[in-house]
Amino acid sequence: MARDPVCGMNVDEKTAQWKSEYKGKTFYFCAERCKQVFDKKPDRFAK
Ligand SMILES: [Zn+2]
């Protein structure tokens, strides 16, 4: 399981529909809205 960095929900990488790559790492999201929030300010969420 991956963790949605925006809302903290667990997301299954195998079925995740929304993901973003940032600084060589892949992040998974529970919903398009969380991905959009991340994409606007990835520095805020990526660690
Ligand atoms: Zn989310």
mmCIF file of the protein (N, C-alpha, C, O) and its ligand, coordinates in Angstrom:
data_MODEL
# 
_entry.id   MODEL 
# 
loop_
_entity.id 
_entity.type 
_entity.pdbx_number_of_molecules 
1 polymer     1 
2 non-polymer 1 
# 
_entity_poly.entity_id                      1 
_entity_poly.type                           'polypeptide(L)' 
_entity_poly.nstd_linkage                   no 
_entity_poly.nstd_monomer                   no 
_entity_poly.pdbx_seq_one_letter_code       MARDPVCGMNVDEKTAQWKSEYKGKTFYFCAERCKQVFDKKPDRFAK 
_entity_poly.pdbx_seq_one_letter_code_can   MARDPVCGMNVDEKTAQWKSEYKGKTFYFCAERCKQVFDKKPDRFAK 
_entity_poly.pdbx_strand_id                 A 
# 
loop_
_entity_poly_seq.entity_id 
_entity_poly_seq.num 
_entity_poly_seq.mon_id 
_entity_poly_seq.hetero 
1 1  MET n 
1 2  ALA n 
1 3  ARG n 
1 4  ASP n 
1 5  PRO n 
1 6  VAL n 
1 7  CYS n 
1 8  GLY n 
1 9  MET n 
1 10 ASN n 
1 11 VAL n 
1 12 ASP n 
1 13 GLU n 
1 14 LYS n 
1 15 THR n 
1 16 ALA n 
1 17 GLN n 
1 18 TRP n 
1 19 LYS n 
1 20 SER n 
1 21 GLU n 
1 22 TYR n 
1 23 LYS n 
1 24 GLY n 
1 25 LYS n 
1 26 THR n 
1 27 PHE n 
1 28 TYR n 
1 29 PHE n 
1 30 CYS n 
1 31 ALA n 
1 32 GLU n 
1 33 ARG n 
1 34 CYS n 
1 35 LYS n 
1 36 GLN n 
1 37 VAL n 
1 38 PHE n 
1 39 ASP n 
1 40 LYS n 
1 41 LYS n 
1 42 PRO n 
1 43 ASP n 
1 44 ARG n 
1 45 PHE n 
1 46 ALA n 
1 47 LYS n 
# 
loop_
_struct_asym.id 
_struct_asym.entity_id 
A 1 
B 2 
# 
loop_
_chem_comp.id 
_chem_comp.type 
_chem_comp.mon_nstd_flag 
ALA 'L-peptide linking' y 
ARG 'L-peptide linking' y 
ASN 'L-peptide linking' y 
ASP 'L-peptide linking' y 
CYS 'L-peptide linking' y 
GLN 'L-peptide linking' y 
GLU 'L-peptide linking' y 
GLY 'peptide linking'   y 
LYS 'L-peptide linking' y 
MET 'L-peptide linking' y 
PHE 'L-peptide linking' y 
PRO 'L-peptide linking' y 
SER 'L-peptide linking' y 
THR 'L-peptide linking' y 
TRP 'L-peptide linking' y 
TYR 'L-peptide linking' y 
VAL 'L-peptide linking' y 
ZN  non-polymer         . 
# 
_pdbx_entity_nonpoly.entity_id   2 
_pdbx_entity_nonpoly.name        ? 
_pdbx_entity_nonpoly.comp_id     ZN 
# 
_pdbx_nonpoly_scheme.asym_id         B 
_pdbx_nonpoly_scheme.entity_id       2 
_pdbx_nonpoly_scheme.mon_id          ZN 
_pdbx_nonpoly_scheme.ndb_seq_num     1 
_pdbx_nonpoly_scheme.pdb_seq_num     101 
_pdbx_nonpoly_scheme.auth_seq_num    101 
_pdbx_nonpoly_scheme.pdb_mon_id      ZN 
_pdbx_nonpoly_scheme.auth_mon_id     ZN 
_pdbx_nonpoly_scheme.pdb_strand_id   A 
_pdbx_nonpoly_scheme.pdb_ins_code    . 
# 
loop_
_atom_site.group_PDB 
_atom_site.id 
_atom_site.type_symbol 
_atom_site.label_atom_id 
_atom_site.label_alt_id 
_atom_site.label_comp_id 
_atom_site.label_asym_id 
_atom_site.label_entity_id 
_atom_site.label_seq_id 
_atom_site.pdbx_PDB_ins_code 
_atom_site.Cartn_x 
_atom_site.Cartn_y 
_atom_site.Cartn_z 
_atom_site.occupancy 
_atom_site.B_iso_or_equiv 
_atom_site.pdbx_formal_charge 
_atom_site.auth_seq_id 
_atom_site.auth_comp_id 
_atom_site.auth_asym_id 
_atom_site.auth_atom_id 
_atom_site.pdbx_PDB_model_num 
ATOM   1   N  N  . MET A 1 1  ? 0.831  -1.211 0.000   1.00 0.00 ? 1   MET A N  1 
ATOM   2   C  CA . MET A 1 1  ? 0.000  0.000  0.000   1.00 0.00 ? 1   MET A CA 1 
ATOM   3   C  C  . MET A 1 1  ? 0.863  1.257  0.000   1.00 0.00 ? 1   MET A C  1 
ATOM   4   O  O  . MET A 1 1  ? 1.866  1.342  0.708   1.00 0.00 ? 1   MET A O  1 
ATOM   5   N  N  . ALA A 1 2  ? 0.456  2.213  -0.796  1.00 0.00 ? 2   ALA A N  1 
ATOM   6   C  CA . ALA A 1 2  ? 1.117  3.516  -0.774  1.00 0.00 ? 2   ALA A CA 1 
ATOM   7   C  C  . ALA A 1 2  ? 0.224  4.474  0.017   1.00 0.00 ? 2   ALA A C  1 
ATOM   8   O  O  . ALA A 1 2  ? -0.944 4.188  0.282   1.00 0.00 ? 2   ALA A O  1 
ATOM   9   N  N  . ARG A 1 3  ? 0.801  5.607  0.381   1.00 0.00 ? 3   ARG A N  1 
ATOM   10  C  CA . ARG A 1 3  ? 0.031  6.570  1.153   1.00 0.00 ? 3   ARG A CA 1 
ATOM   11  C  C  . ARG A 1 3  ? -0.173 7.832  0.318   1.00 0.00 ? 3   ARG A C  1 
ATOM   12  O  O  . ARG A 1 3  ? 0.770  8.399  -0.234  1.00 0.00 ? 3   ARG A O  1 
ATOM   13  N  N  . ASP A 1 4  ? -1.401 8.239  0.248   1.00 0.00 ? 4   ASP A N  1 
ATOM   14  C  CA . ASP A 1 4  ? -1.738 9.501  -0.408  1.00 0.00 ? 4   ASP A CA 1 
ATOM   15  C  C  . ASP A 1 4  ? -1.150 10.628 0.437   1.00 0.00 ? 4   ASP A C  1 
ATOM   16  O  O  . ASP A 1 4  ? -1.576 10.828 1.575   1.00 0.00 ? 4   ASP A O  1 
ATOM   17  N  N  . PRO A 1 5  ? -0.171 11.374 -0.104  1.00 0.00 ? 5   PRO A N  1 
ATOM   18  C  CA . PRO A 1 5  ? 0.501  12.387 0.714   1.00 0.00 ? 5   PRO A CA 1 
ATOM   19  C  C  . PRO A 1 5  ? -0.381 13.586 1.037   1.00 0.00 ? 5   PRO A C  1 
ATOM   20  O  O  . PRO A 1 5  ? -0.066 14.364 1.938   1.00 0.00 ? 5   PRO A O  1 
ATOM   21  N  N  . VAL A 1 6  ? -1.466 13.736 0.318   1.00 0.00 ? 6   VAL A N  1 
ATOM   22  C  CA . VAL A 1 6  ? -2.327 14.902 0.543   1.00 0.00 ? 6   VAL A CA 1 
ATOM   23  C  C  . VAL A 1 6  ? -3.299 14.657 1.689   1.00 0.00 ? 6   VAL A C  1 
ATOM   24  O  O  . VAL A 1 6  ? -3.386 15.476 2.605   1.00 0.00 ? 6   VAL A O  1 
ATOM   25  N  N  . CYS A 1 7  ? -4.024 13.559 1.657   1.00 0.00 ? 7   CYS A N  1 
ATOM   26  C  CA . CYS A 1 7  ? -5.047 13.333 2.684   1.00 0.00 ? 7   CYS A CA 1 
ATOM   27  C  C  . CYS A 1 7  ? -4.673 12.231 3.665   1.00 0.00 ? 7   CYS A C  1 
ATOM   28  O  O  . CYS A 1 7  ? -5.335 12.060 4.689   1.00 0.00 ? 7   CYS A O  1 
ATOM   29  N  N  . GLY A 1 8  ? -3.600 11.469 3.354   1.00 0.00 ? 8   GLY A N  1 
ATOM   30  C  CA . GLY A 1 8  ? -3.148 10.453 4.288   1.00 0.00 ? 8   GLY A CA 1 
ATOM   31  C  C  . GLY A 1 8  ? -3.817 9.100  4.134   1.00 0.00 ? 8   GLY A C  1 
ATOM   32  O  O  . GLY A 1 8  ? -3.537 8.185  4.908   1.00 0.00 ? 8   GLY A O  1 
ATOM   33  N  N  . MET A 1 9  ? -4.687 8.956  3.160   1.00 0.00 ? 9   MET A N  1 
ATOM   34  C  CA . MET A 1 9  ? -5.363 7.671  2.938   1.00 0.00 ? 9   MET A CA 1 
ATOM   35  C  C  . MET A 1 9  ? -4.413 6.648  2.346   1.00 0.00 ? 9   MET A C  1 
ATOM   36  O  O  . MET A 1 9  ? -3.458 7.009  1.659   1.00 0.00 ? 9   MET A O  1 
ATOM   37  N  N  . ASN A 1 10 ? -4.669 5.371  2.609   1.00 0.00 ? 10  ASN A N  1 
ATOM   38  C  CA . ASN A 1 10 ? -3.899 4.319  1.966   1.00 0.00 ? 10  ASN A CA 1 
ATOM   39  C  C  . ASN A 1 10 ? -4.429 4.103  0.557   1.00 0.00 ? 10  ASN A C  1 
ATOM   40  O  O  . ASN A 1 10 ? -5.638 4.060  0.333   1.00 0.00 ? 10  ASN A O  1 
ATOM   41  N  N  . VAL A 1 11 ? -3.499 3.966  -0.393  1.00 0.00 ? 11  VAL A N  1 
ATOM   42  C  CA . VAL A 1 11 ? -3.876 3.774  -1.795  1.00 0.00 ? 11  VAL A CA 1 
ATOM   43  C  C  . VAL A 1 11 ? -3.131 2.550  -2.324  1.00 0.00 ? 11  VAL A C  1 
ATOM   44  O  O  . VAL A 1 11 ? -1.925 2.416  -2.120  1.00 0.00 ? 11  VAL A O  1 
ATOM   45  N  N  . ASP A 1 12 ? -3.843 1.671  -2.996  1.00 0.00 ? 12  ASP A N  1 
ATOM   46  C  CA . ASP A 1 12 ? -3.221 0.489  -3.590  1.00 0.00 ? 12  ASP A CA 1 
ATOM   47  C  C  . ASP A 1 12 ? -2.560 0.887  -4.915  1.00 0.00 ? 12  ASP A C  1 
ATOM   48  O  O  . ASP A 1 12 ? -3.229 1.321  -5.853  1.00 0.00 ? 12  ASP A O  1 
ATOM   49  N  N  . GLU A 1 13 ? -1.247 0.731  -4.969  1.00 0.00 ? 13  GLU A N  1 
ATOM   50  C  CA . GLU A 1 13 ? -0.512 1.144  -6.177  1.00 0.00 ? 13  GLU A CA 1 
ATOM   51  C  C  . GLU A 1 13 ? -1.001 0.415  -7.426  1.00 0.00 ? 13  GLU A C  1 
ATOM   52  O  O  . GLU A 1 13 ? -0.945 0.950  -8.533  1.00 0.00 ? 13  GLU A O  1 
ATOM   53  N  N  . LYS A 1 14 ? -1.478 -0.805 -7.231  1.00 0.00 ? 14  LYS A N  1 
ATOM   54  C  CA . LYS A 1 14 ? -1.864 -1.618 -8.386  1.00 0.00 ? 14  LYS A CA 1 
ATOM   55  C  C  . LYS A 1 14 ? -3.139 -1.121 -9.046  1.00 0.00 ? 14  LYS A C  1 
ATOM   56  O  O  . LYS A 1 14 ? -3.332 -1.296 -10.250 1.00 0.00 ? 14  LYS A O  1 
ATOM   57  N  N  . THR A 1 15 ? -4.001 -0.506 -8.262  1.00 0.00 ? 15  THR A N  1 
ATOM   58  C  CA . THR A 1 15 ? -5.278 -0.077 -8.825  1.00 0.00 ? 15  THR A CA 1 
ATOM   59  C  C  . THR A 1 15 ? -5.417 1.441  -8.845  1.00 0.00 ? 15  THR A C  1 
ATOM   60  O  O  . THR A 1 15 ? -6.440 1.966  -9.284  1.00 0.00 ? 15  THR A O  1 
ATOM   61  N  N  . ALA A 1 16 ? -4.398 2.143  -8.374  1.00 0.00 ? 16  ALA A N  1 
ATOM   62  C  CA . ALA A 1 16 ? -4.489 3.602  -8.297  1.00 0.00 ? 16  ALA A CA 1 
ATOM   63  C  C  . ALA A 1 16 ? -4.672 4.218  -9.682  1.00 0.00 ? 16  ALA A C  1 
ATOM   64  O  O  . ALA A 1 16 ? -3.953 3.879  -10.622 1.00 0.00 ? 16  ALA A O  1 
ATOM   65  N  N  . GLN A 1 17 ? -5.619 5.105  -9.794  1.00 0.00 ? 17  GLN A N  1 
ATOM   66  C  CA . GLN A 1 17 ? -5.878 5.764  -11.072 1.00 0.00 ? 17  GLN A CA 1 
ATOM   67  C  C  . GLN A 1 17 ? -5.132 7.083  -11.179 1.00 0.00 ? 17  GLN A C  1 
ATOM   68  O  O  . GLN A 1 17 ? -4.905 7.595  -12.275 1.00 0.00 ? 17  GLN A O  1 
ATOM   69  N  N  . TRP A 1 18 ? -4.757 7.621  -10.038 1.00 0.00 ? 18  TRP A N  1 
ATOM   70  C  CA . TRP A 1 18 ? -4.112 8.933  -10.055 1.00 0.00 ? 18  TRP A CA 1 
ATOM   71  C  C  . TRP A 1 18 ? -2.734 8.845  -9.428  1.00 0.00 ? 18  TRP A C  1 
ATOM   72  O  O  . TRP A 1 18 ? -2.584 8.410  -8.286  1.00 0.00 ? 18  TRP A O  1 
ATOM   73  N  N  . LYS A 1 19 ? -1.741 9.257  -10.177 1.00 0.00 ? 19  LYS A N  1 
ATOM   74  C  CA . LYS A 1 19 ? -0.388 9.276  -9.635  1.00 0.00 ? 19  LYS A CA 1 
ATOM   75  C  C  . LYS A 1 19 ? 0.419  10.392 -10.268 1.00 0.00 ? 19  LYS A C  1 
ATOM   76  O  O  . LYS A 1 19 ? 0.102  10.876 -11.354 1.00 0.00 ? 19  LYS A O  1 
ATOM   77  N  N  . SER A 1 20 ? 1.468  10.789 -9.566  1.00 0.00 ? 20  SER A N  1 
ATOM   78  C  CA . SER A 1 20 ? 2.354  11.833 -10.055 1.00 0.00 ? 20  SER A CA 1 
ATOM   79  C  C  . SER A 1 20 ? 3.784  11.427 -9.751  1.00 0.00 ? 20  SER A C  1 
ATOM   80  O  O  . SER A 1 20 ? 4.066  10.759 -8.756  1.00 0.00 ? 20  SER A O  1 
ATOM   81  N  N  . GLU A 1 21 ? 4.669  11.843 -10.625 1.00 0.00 ? 21  GLU A N  1 
ATOM   82  C  CA . GLU A 1 21 ? 6.081  11.623 -10.347 1.00 0.00 ? 21  GLU A CA 1 
ATOM   83  C  C  . GLU A 1 21 ? 6.705  12.950 -9.960  1.00 0.00 ? 21  GLU A C  1 
ATOM   84  O  O  . GLU A 1 21 ? 6.467  13.981 -10.589 1.00 0.00 ? 21  GLU A O  1 
ATOM   85  N  N  . TYR A 1 22 ? 7.506  12.896 -8.913  1.00 0.00 ? 22  TYR A N  1 
ATOM   86  C  CA . TYR A 1 22 ? 8.155  14.111 -8.458  1.00 0.00 ? 22  TYR A CA 1 
ATOM   87  C  C  . TYR A 1 22 ? 9.516  13.743 -7.906  1.00 0.00 ? 22  TYR A C  1 
ATOM   88  O  O  . TYR A 1 22 ? 9.635  12.895 -7.021  1.00 0.00 ? 22  TYR A O  1 
ATOM   89  N  N  . LYS A 1 23 ? 10.539 14.386 -8.435  1.00 0.00 ? 23  LYS A N  1 
ATOM   90  C  CA . LYS A 1 23 ? 11.917 14.127 -8.012  1.00 0.00 ? 23  LYS A CA 1 
ATOM   91  C  C  . LYS A 1 23 ? 12.231 12.627 -8.003  1.00 0.00 ? 23  LYS A C  1 
ATOM   92  O  O  . LYS A 1 23 ? 12.844 12.112 -7.068  1.00 0.00 ? 23  LYS A O  1 
ATOM   93  N  N  . GLY A 1 24 ? 11.799 11.945 -9.057  1.00 0.00 ? 24  GLY A N  1 
ATOM   94  C  CA . GLY A 1 24 ? 12.133 10.539 -9.214  1.00 0.00 ? 24  GLY A CA 1 
ATOM   95  C  C  . GLY A 1 24 ? 11.313 9.575  -8.375  1.00 0.00 ? 24  GLY A C  1 
ATOM   96  O  O  . GLY A 1 24 ? 11.550 8.368  -8.407  1.00 0.00 ? 24  GLY A O  1 
ATOM   97  N  N  . LYS A 1 25 ? 10.354 10.096 -7.626  1.00 0.00 ? 25  LYS A N  1 
ATOM   98  C  CA . LYS A 1 25 ? 9.515  9.248  -6.796  1.00 0.00 ? 25  LYS A CA 1 
ATOM   99  C  C  . LYS A 1 25 ? 8.082  9.295  -7.311  1.00 0.00 ? 25  LYS A C  1 
ATOM   100 O  O  . LYS A 1 25 ? 7.629  10.324 -7.810  1.00 0.00 ? 25  LYS A O  1 
ATOM   101 N  N  . THR A 1 26 ? 7.375  8.179  -7.187  1.00 0.00 ? 26  THR A N  1 
ATOM   102 C  CA . THR A 1 26 ? 5.987  8.150  -7.624  1.00 0.00 ? 26  THR A CA 1 
ATOM   103 C  C  . THR A 1 26 ? 5.058  8.264  -6.421  1.00 0.00 ? 26  THR A C  1 
ATOM   104 O  O  . THR A 1 26 ? 5.220  7.561  -5.423  1.00 0.00 ? 26  THR A O  1 
ATOM   105 N  N  . PHE A 1 27 ? 4.100  9.148  -6.532  1.00 0.00 ? 27  PHE A N  1 
ATOM   106 C  CA . PHE A 1 27 ? 3.116  9.347  -5.467  1.00 0.00 ? 27  PHE A CA 1 
ATOM   107 C  C  . PHE A 1 27 ? 1.741  8.945  -5.977  1.00 0.00 ? 27  PHE A C  1 
ATOM   108 O  O  . PHE A 1 27 ? 1.398  9.195  -7.133  1.00 0.00 ? 27  PHE A O  1 
ATOM   109 N  N  . TYR A 1 28 ? 0.964  8.327  -5.112  1.00 0.00 ? 28  TYR A N  1 
ATOM   110 C  CA . TYR A 1 28 ? -0.363 7.832  -5.496  1.00 0.00 ? 28  TYR A CA 1 
ATOM   111 C  C  . TYR A 1 28 ? -1.432 8.580  -4.722  1.00 0.00 ? 28  TYR A C  1 
ATOM   112 O  O  . TYR A 1 28 ? -1.248 8.977  -3.571  1.00 0.00 ? 28  TYR A O  1 
ATOM   113 N  N  . PHE A 1 29 ? -2.567 8.756  -5.406  1.00 0.00 ? 29  PHE A N  1 
ATOM   114 C  CA . PHE A 1 29 ? -3.648 9.543  -4.799  1.00 0.00 ? 29  PHE A CA 1 
ATOM   115 C  C  . PHE A 1 29 ? -4.979 8.803  -4.840  1.00 0.00 ? 29  PHE A C  1 
ATOM   116 O  O  . PHE A 1 29 ? -5.221 7.977  -5.720  1.00 0.00 ? 29  PHE A O  1 
ATOM   117 N  N  . CYS A 1 30 ? -5.839 9.116  -3.870  1.00 0.00 ? 30  CYS A N  1 
ATOM   118 C  CA . CYS A 1 30 ? -7.132 8.444  -3.789  1.00 0.00 ? 30  CYS A CA 1 
ATOM   119 C  C  . CYS A 1 30 ? -8.123 9.051  -4.777  1.00 0.00 ? 30  CYS A C  1 
ATOM   120 O  O  . CYS A 1 30 ? -9.102 8.407  -5.155  1.00 0.00 ? 30  CYS A O  1 
ATOM   121 N  N  . ALA A 1 31 ? -7.872 10.276 -5.190  1.00 0.00 ? 31  ALA A N  1 
ATOM   122 C  CA . ALA A 1 31 ? -8.816 10.957 -6.067  1.00 0.00 ? 31  ALA A CA 1 
ATOM   123 C  C  . ALA A 1 31 ? -8.097 12.005 -6.897  1.00 0.00 ? 31  ALA A C  1 
ATOM   124 O  O  . ALA A 1 31 ? -6.993 12.440 -6.569  1.00 0.00 ? 31  ALA A O  1 
ATOM   125 N  N  . GLU A 1 32 ? -8.751 12.399 -7.982  1.00 0.00 ? 32  GLU A N  1 
ATOM   126 C  CA . GLU A 1 32 ? -8.146 13.399 -8.861  1.00 0.00 ? 32  GLU A CA 1 
ATOM   127 C  C  . GLU A 1 32 ? -7.886 14.699 -8.107  1.00 0.00 ? 32  GLU A C  1 
ATOM   128 O  O  . GLU A 1 32 ? -6.907 15.399 -8.368  1.00 0.00 ? 32  GLU A O  1 
ATOM   129 N  N  . ARG A 1 33 ? -8.766 15.006 -7.182  1.00 0.00 ? 33  ARG A N  1 
ATOM   130 C  CA . ARG A 1 33 ? -8.632 16.250 -6.420  1.00 0.00 ? 33  ARG A CA 1 
ATOM   131 C  C  . ARG A 1 33 ? -7.326 16.273 -5.616  1.00 0.00 ? 33  ARG A C  1 
ATOM   132 O  O  . ARG A 1 33 ? -6.643 17.295 -5.553  1.00 0.00 ? 33  ARG A O  1 
ATOM   133 N  N  . CYS A 1 34 ? -6.995 15.142 -5.009  1.00 0.00 ? 34  CYS A N  1 
ATOM   134 C  CA . CYS A 1 34 ? -5.755 15.087 -4.240  1.00 0.00 ? 34  CYS A CA 1 
ATOM   135 C  C  . CYS A 1 34 ? -4.547 15.241 -5.154  1.00 0.00 ? 34  CYS A C  1 
ATOM   136 O  O  . CYS A 1 34 ? -3.572 15.900 -4.794  1.00 0.00 ? 34  CYS A O  1 
ATOM   137 N  N  . LYS A 1 35 ? -4.610 14.637 -6.327  1.00 0.00 ? 35  LYS A N  1 
ATOM   138 C  CA . LYS A 1 35 ? -3.509 14.766 -7.289  1.00 0.00 ? 35  LYS A CA 1 
ATOM   139 C  C  . LYS A 1 35 ? -3.339 16.233 -7.702  1.00 0.00 ? 35  LYS A C  1 
ATOM   140 O  O  . LYS A 1 35 ? -2.217 16.728 -7.805  1.00 0.00 ? 35  LYS A O  1 
ATOM   141 N  N  . GLN A 1 36 ? -4.442 16.910 -7.933  1.00 0.00 ? 36  GLN A N  1 
ATOM   142 C  CA . GLN A 1 36 ? -4.365 18.311 -8.349  1.00 0.00 ? 36  GLN A CA 1 
ATOM   143 C  C  . GLN A 1 36 ? -3.750 19.178 -7.256  1.00 0.00 ? 36  GLN A C  1 
ATOM   144 O  O  . GLN A 1 36 ? -2.955 20.076 -7.536  1.00 0.00 ? 36  GLN A O  1 
ATOM   145 N  N  . VAL A 1 37 ? -4.118 18.908 -6.032  1.00 0.00 ? 37  VAL A N  1 
ATOM   146 C  CA . VAL A 1 37 ? -3.540 19.657 -4.908  1.00 0.00 ? 37  VAL A CA 1 
ATOM   147 C  C  . VAL A 1 37 ? -2.025 19.423 -4.855  1.00 0.00 ? 37  VAL A C  1 
ATOM   148 O  O  . VAL A 1 37 ? -1.240 20.355 -4.684  1.00 0.00 ? 37  VAL A O  1 
ATOM   149 N  N  . PHE A 1 38 ? -1.645 18.159 -5.005  1.00 0.00 ? 38  PHE A N  1 
ATOM   150 C  CA . PHE A 1 38 ? -0.222 17.818 -4.979  1.00 0.00 ? 38  PHE A CA 1 
ATOM   151 C  C  . PHE A 1 38 ? 0.528  18.489 -6.122  1.00 0.00 ? 38  PHE A C  1 
ATOM   152 O  O  . PHE A 1 38 ? 1.595  19.070 -5.921  1.00 0.00 ? 38  PHE A O  1 
ATOM   153 N  N  . ASP A 1 39 ? -0.038 18.403 -7.320  1.00 0.00 ? 39  ASP A N  1 
ATOM   154 C  CA . ASP A 1 39 ? 0.639  18.934 -8.513  1.00 0.00 ? 39  ASP A CA 1 
ATOM   155 C  C  . ASP A 1 39 ? 0.863  20.442 -8.430  1.00 0.00 ? 39  ASP A C  1 
ATOM   156 O  O  . ASP A 1 39 ? 1.801  20.971 -9.027  1.00 0.00 ? 39  ASP A O  1 
ATOM   157 N  N  . LYS A 1 40 ? 0.000  21.127 -7.689  1.00 0.00 ? 40  LYS A N  1 
ATOM   158 C  CA . LYS A 1 40 ? 0.168  22.578 -7.561  1.00 0.00 ? 40  LYS A CA 1 
ATOM   159 C  C  . LYS A 1 40 ? 1.374  22.916 -6.695  1.00 0.00 ? 40  LYS A C  1 
ATOM   160 O  O  . LYS A 1 40 ? 2.154  23.813 -7.015  1.00 0.00 ? 40  LYS A O  1 
ATOM   161 N  N  . LYS A 1 41 ? 1.515  22.178 -5.587  1.00 0.00 ? 41  LYS A N  1 
ATOM   162 C  CA . LYS A 1 41 ? 2.616  22.459 -4.668  1.00 0.00 ? 41  LYS A CA 1 
ATOM   163 C  C  . LYS A 1 41 ? 3.245  21.163 -4.171  1.00 0.00 ? 41  LYS A C  1 
ATOM   164 O  O  . LYS A 1 41 ? 3.121  20.819 -2.996  1.00 0.00 ? 41  LYS A O  1 
ATOM   165 N  N  . PRO A 1 42 ? 3.916  20.449 -5.059  1.00 0.00 ? 42  PRO A N  1 
ATOM   166 C  CA . PRO A 1 42 ? 4.481  19.154 -4.650  1.00 0.00 ? 42  PRO A CA 1 
ATOM   167 C  C  . PRO A 1 42 ? 5.486  19.269 -3.506  1.00 0.00 ? 42  PRO A C  1 
ATOM   168 O  O  . PRO A 1 42 ? 5.639  18.337 -2.716  1.00 0.00 ? 42  PRO A O  1 
ATOM   169 N  N  . ASP A 1 43 ? 6.163  20.396 -3.416  1.00 0.00 ? 43  ASP A N  1 
ATOM   170 C  CA . ASP A 1 43 ? 7.156  20.581 -2.345  1.00 0.00 ? 43  ASP A CA 1 
ATOM   171 C  C  . ASP A 1 43 ? 6.530  20.475 -0.957  1.00 0.00 ? 43  ASP A C  1 
ATOM   172 O  O  . ASP A 1 43 ? 7.182  20.079 0.009   1.00 0.00 ? 43  ASP A O  1 
ATOM   173 N  N  . ARG A 1 44 ? 5.258  20.835 -0.883  1.00 0.00 ? 44  ARG A N  1 
ATOM   174 C  CA . ARG A 1 44 ? 4.575  20.828 0.406   1.00 0.00 ? 44  ARG A CA 1 
ATOM   175 C  C  . ARG A 1 44 ? 4.328  19.421 0.918   1.00 0.00 ? 44  ARG A C  1 
ATOM   176 O  O  . ARG A 1 44 ? 4.260  19.189 2.125   1.00 0.00 ? 44  ARG A O  1 
ATOM   177 N  N  . PHE A 1 45 ? 4.192  18.471 -0.025  1.00 0.00 ? 45  PHE A N  1 
ATOM   178 C  CA . PHE A 1 45 ? 3.801  17.113 0.373   1.00 0.00 ? 45  PHE A CA 1 
ATOM   179 C  C  . PHE A 1 45 ? 4.890  16.078 0.218   1.00 0.00 ? 45  PHE A C  1 
ATOM   180 O  O  . PHE A 1 45 ? 4.934  15.099 0.963   1.00 0.00 ? 45  PHE A O  1 
ATOM   181 N  N  . ALA A 1 46 ? 5.784  16.291 -0.762  1.00 0.00 ? 46  ALA A N  1 
ATOM   182 C  CA . ALA A 1 46 ? 6.820  15.289 -1.016  1.00 0.00 ? 46  ALA A CA 1 
ATOM   183 C  C  . ALA A 1 46 ? 7.891  15.364 0.059   1.00 0.00 ? 46  ALA A C  1 
ATOM   184 O  O  . ALA A 1 46 ? 8.326  16.450 0.442   1.00 0.00 ? 46  ALA A O  1 
ATOM   185 N  N  . LYS A 1 47 ? 8.312  14.202 0.542   1.00 0.00 ? 47  LYS A N  1 
ATOM   186 C  CA . LYS A 1 47 ? 9.359  14.195 1.563   1.00 0.00 ? 47  LYS A CA 1 
ATOM   187 C  C  . LYS A 1 47 ? 10.464 13.235 1.185   1.00 0.00 ? 47  LYS A C  1 
ATOM   188 O  O  . LYS A 1 47 ? 11.437 13.091 1.925   1.00 0.00 ? 47  LYS A O  1 
HETATM 189 ZN ZN . ZN  B 2 .  ? -6.521 11.637 -1.087  1.00 0.00 2 101 ZN  A ZN 1 
# 
